[in-house]
Amino acid sequence: AGGGWLSVALHAVDPTDASVDELAGGTVVLARPVPAGRAEDRTDLFRLAFDAANNLIVVADARAPDVPIVLANEHFLKATGYTREEVVGRNCRFLQTRADGTLDDDQPGLTALREALAAGEPTRVVLRNYRKSGELFYNELYISPVHDASGRLVHFVGVQNDITERVRAEQVASERAQMVGSFFEGMPLPMGVLEQPDGRLVHRAVNRAAAVLFGRPPAQVVGAEVRTLDVPLDEQRRWADAVDRAAEGPATFETSHPWGSPTPGDPSASAGSSRRRSTAPPRRSW
């Protein structure tokens, strides 16, 4: 008469089996009560697993106004510095609160997040979030919608990763690349990077000083084969040979500009020739 949990098993019956003719085939349903404590054990197991997860996990009620948090695991609480009482019942936007109390809500990821929540769709975004102390951290957030048996959207599960170290490493790498790029572009010495795919000599990068030698802006030199830049065949061979030797170590050769003019040491070289010494460091740079 009272409520309780049942363990249900379904067994298909073969109608051709003579021993079960009276059943005329179909499915046999066997149900038995779940021993006291078993259902509670499963709930406890879920909570233990939920709190043991290394990710920051929250569950929000999709049916309630402002989609409040209803569950937050221990890792989320430790990582953000908030207590469970401070988190449950609130929308996750409190994580956008800076140390001075203002909201950091002008983020592309927030727009994508709001659109996914409104549509009831899964998404992945990276957000700038803040711990209770005001410390910034970068949050890689995965949102998954949860539907009930009737297909109605009931909850959102948010699985989050603190990727602050990765983002900062990427920022440092980007800053260094910008510094190297500024150095490369600003050098008065002609500099470039050559590759030789399938025997073709191709410029992968040149600075402005190098592009002047070809009488073109850098954008027209990068990606172009040397043979298409009005470079004589002998000069092309000289550069290709240097690139080959650079695979074993620094390769140095002398040439003259304009391309095709007598090289240094050539008896026919005129005193007025424009002479340049080019060095190709290891692996296709010049």
Disulfide bonds with the S-S distance in Angstrom:
none
